[in-house]
Amino acid sequence: MKLLHIDAGITGPGAVSRQISAAIVENLVRANPALEVVHRDLDADPIPHLDSHNVGALRETGGDGLEGEAARTAAVLQEFLDADVVVLGAPMYNLGIPSQLKAWFDRIMVAGKTFRYTAEGVQGLAGDKTVIIASARGGLYAPGTPQAAADFHEPYLKGLFGFIGVKDPTVIRAEGVNVSPELREDALKAAFASAAQVTGAPALAA
Ligand SMILES: Cc1cc2nc3c(=O)[nH]c(=O)nc-3n(C[C@H](O)[C@H](O)[C@H](O)COP(=O)(O)O)c2cc1C
């Protein structure tokens, strides 16, 4: 069984999303010691954004001097395809996801690999994975809060994973962490408590 641990926070080792994703992974490994963990840090080792010079890297062979970028795309994609469980540290930056994380999605949302178009519409090909999102936000955006309509973060992540067949990712959230020290402490406490409960089922159901 393989677990892919991705972090996208740019605010250092104390990043809230990193703390929560680490707690989730620690708990899953404690419960499933045989888990093989791969950590991809999108801040320490960023994936270049796609542009007019390198978009050919989405083709399998690359060509035009893009062999290195094509190999990177293949490696990032294969790492995702190999994972049974994905734990994603995903902060909200400017109402959405970090651009580093968008660059990662650009390499794994590949027709024929993680989804395909059919006469009946899009068919996700990665629905066998368990995905757990460690969400961190400075303000409050949960359903029912005044800023809920400005949440382009969790709904977007759910949309992306849904597109490739992962219908119901688990979200463990610490939000309002920049509102007040008290709210930050409460949000972290609640998120760590949820992280301690996470089982990774169904992928890890023995
Ligand atoms: C570049 C940047 C943009 C941010 N934009 C928002 C935002 O739009 N809404 C919000 O509530 N918090 C925003 N924040 C605050 C972060 O969501 C908050 O600090 C959260 O803890 C970030 O997760 P991290 O600690 O894992 O980096 C932003 C922080 C940064 C660094």
The ligand as a Tripos MOL2 file, in Angstrom:
@<TRIPOS>MOLECULE
LIG
   31    33     1     0     0
SMALL
NO_CHARGES

@<TRIPOS>ATOM
      1 C1         -0.2020   34.3720   -0.4190 C.3       1 LIG1
      2 C2         -1.2640   34.1490    0.6290 C.ar      1 LIG1
      3 C3         -2.5860   34.3690    0.3050 C.ar      1 LIG1
      4 C4         -3.5790   34.1680    1.2600 C.ar      1 LIG1
      5 N1         -4.8780   34.3480    0.9030 N.ar      1 LIG1
      6 C5         -5.8570   34.0910    1.7970 C.ar      1 LIG1
      7 C6         -7.2300   34.2020    1.4440 C.ar      1 LIG1
      8 O1         -7.5880   34.5370    0.3180 O.2       1 LIG1
      9 N2         -8.1520   33.9320    2.3780 N.ar      1 LIG1
     10 C7         -7.8290   33.5330    3.6460 C.ar      1 LIG1
     11 O2         -8.7020   33.2980    4.4410 O.2       1 LIG1
     12 N3         -6.5390   33.3990    4.0050 N.ar      1 LIG1
     13 C8         -5.5550   33.6590    3.1150 C.ar      1 LIG1
     14 N4         -4.2440   33.5170    3.4720 N.ar      1 LIG1
     15 C9         -3.9530   33.0270    4.8250 C.3       1 LIG1
     16 C10        -3.7580   31.5260    4.7900 C.3       1 LIG1
     17 O3         -4.8710   30.8410    4.2640 O.3       1 LIG1
     18 C11        -3.4820   31.0290    6.1990 C.3       1 LIG1
     19 O4         -2.3420   31.6980    6.7050 O.3       1 LIG1
     20 C12        -3.2750   29.5440    6.2280 C.3       1 LIG1
     21 O5         -2.7690   29.1820    7.4840 O.3       1 LIG1
     22 C13        -2.2900   29.1710    5.1590 C.3       1 LIG1
     23 O6         -1.9420   27.8360    5.2600 O.3       1 LIG1
     24 P1         -0.4370   27.4690    5.5850 P.3       1 LIG1
     25 O7         -0.2220   27.9400    7.0250 O.co2     1 LIG1
     26 O8         -0.4340   25.9990    5.4500 O.co2     1 LIG1
     27 O9          0.4570   28.1760    4.6150 O.co2     1 LIG1
     28 C14        -3.2340   33.7330    2.5610 C.ar      1 LIG1
     29 C15        -1.8810   33.5190    2.8820 C.ar      1 LIG1
     30 C16        -0.9070   33.7160    1.9320 C.ar      1 LIG1
     31 C17         0.5300   33.4290    2.2720 C.3       1 LIG1
@<TRIPOS>BOND
     1     1     2 1
     2     2     3 ar
     3     2    30 ar
     4     3     4 ar
     5     4     5 ar
     6     4    28 ar
     7     5     6 ar
     8     6     7 ar
     9     6    13 1
    10     7     8 2
    11     7     9 ar
    12     9    10 ar
    13    10    11 2
    14    10    12 ar
    15    12    13 ar
    16    13    14 ar
    17    14    15 1
    18    14    28 ar
    19    15    16 1
    20    16    17 1
    21    16    18 1
    22    18    19 1
    23    18    20 1
    24    20    21 1
    25    20    22 1
    26    22    23 1
    27    23    24 1
    28    24    25 2
    29    24    26 1
    30    24    27 1
    31    28    29 ar
    32    29    30 ar
    33    30    31 1
@<TRIPOS>SUBSTRUCTURE
     1 LIG1         1 GROUP 0 **** ****
